[in-house]
Amino acid sequence: MGNQNNIDQSTGKPFLSDAELASASEKLKDYLSFQKYQRKGLLSEMRPYVSGEDLTGISVSPKDTPEEGGMIARNPEDHNDKWYVSKKYFKDNLELAIISTGEKSLGNTDASGAKVNVKDIVFWGDGDAWKLLGKASSKNEGWMKSSKAYEIPGIGCIVQVTTQQNDNVAEALTIVYNTKIEETKNDAGVVVSRKLISSIE
């Protein structure tokens, strides 16, 4: 006996043939199945879970037991919509996002300062092998000029001059023989200036 929901009561004939009904059932099954989706923005707003905190208003899955290392997530468009993210899920799937402002940090003068201002910077070797001699920049006008030197003991210094205007960068290199780098420090021992001087005694 056919599916009674597929019978036109006024004519007693089926709306769909058995083949059409089977095809429609398969399509409905596919439509209702779970698919994998990804966020368009790919960013989530979270904070660490604090052990023992009041979770009133925060959704927690019955299978999760809040613990240190877990996170509290919130809907960026509705900050009252919050839920707990387990420690394992967070560790396996998420990491702190580094948000780029699209602007170059212009005030760095050494590797330690660059580490503070550029969170994702990675060094290989001596980050201060090139010593800054002088630098001038304007964030508002989008330009920067700098000169750096790489000292080769007993030979001289390679000097690099960089000029940047917005995204346009020009570089120039030369070697100045029989020179070395001289540093001037303040009373606290912090380098405040450098210059090239003759290495010939």
Sequence and secondary structure as in RCSB ss.txt:
>XXXX:A:sequence
MGNQNNIDQSTGKPFLSDAELASASEKLKDYLSFQKYQRKGLLSEMRPYVSGEDLTGISVSPKDTPEEGGMIARN
PEDHNDKWYVSKKYFKDNLELAIISTGEKSLGNTDASGAKVNVKDIVFWGDGDAWKLLGKASSKNEGWMKSSKAY
EIPGIGCIVQVTTQQNDNVAEALTIVYNTKIEETKNDAGVVVSRKLISSIE
>XXXX:A:secstr
   GGGB TTT  BSS HHHHHHHHHHHHHHHS      SS   EEEE  TT   TTEE  TT    TT EEEEE
TTEEEEEEEE HHHHHHH        S       SHHHHHHH TT    S TTSSEEEEEEEETTTTEEEEEEEE
EETTTEEEEEEEEEETTEEEEEEEEEETEEEEEEE TTS EEEEEEEE   
